[in-house]
Amino acid sequence: MSEILYGPGNYMTDTFEAKGKRKKLVAELRQKGISDEDVLKAIDTVPRHLFMDPAFLTHAYVDKAFPITSGQTISQPYTVAVQTSLLKVKRRDKILEIGTGSGYQAAVLAEMGAKVYTIERFRELFLKARKILTSLGYSADFFYGDGYEGKPQYGPFDGIIITAAAPEVPEALLNQLKTGGRLVVPVGNSSLQVMTVVERTGLESYERSEHGKFVFVPMLKGIENGK
Ligand code: SAH
């Protein structure tokens, strides 16, 4: 990854300090049970501080979610690690993400060699995330729209990751999975969700498994302000 200079104070630059903090974060994630080496390597590489609101810059490598614009959040690194591990990403896999947000999760997937398609319902976030990933040299396809519809014209996908809380598994997305493909989605009410994996095992068959409790911002229908 190249160094980029952006705006006053050059806060878009990766630094030795940030690299050191990422190593500590990776060690913390290992302690918390993350064992997928490809995921840990990507988290070690992607400069999370560049995806943060400047007000929270010094907390970039604290294992917590933080506010970004439009009342949304950048997911906790542990959550990113769990969801990415559950996706079982291989290089060149086609992955659809719903809920681009800051773009950090998309960058982690791109760093792992996935071909990333990502959808966001807030225009401001869509524009900002696209700009950051492009300046970091990651290629991903960004869409402004309602993720509930998926992107059938780009599918079928090896994996679909939803980074917002869905009241139930969005059925329309299941047939955008390849056979053997996995949908990773937090399912539940607004205060608590269960991380759910639905694997497509055949043309009409799916297997569902559950992987612990998490809290996400809600997956909402339509684009911002109900347009
Ligand atoms: N993956 C993000 C997490 C962002 S939080 C990151 O790494 O930072 C979840 C995001 O999902 C929010 O930005 C929210 O606006 C978006 N979202 C919620 N419902 C959506 C929908 N139906 N379609 C697309 N994006 C949605």
Residues whose N, C-alpha, C, O or C-beta is under 5 A from the ligand:
A	BS01	SAH	Q72 T73 I74 S75 I98 G99 T100 G101 S102 G103 Y104 Q105 I119 E120 R121 F122 G145 D146 G147 Y148 T163 A164 P218 M219 L220 K221 G222
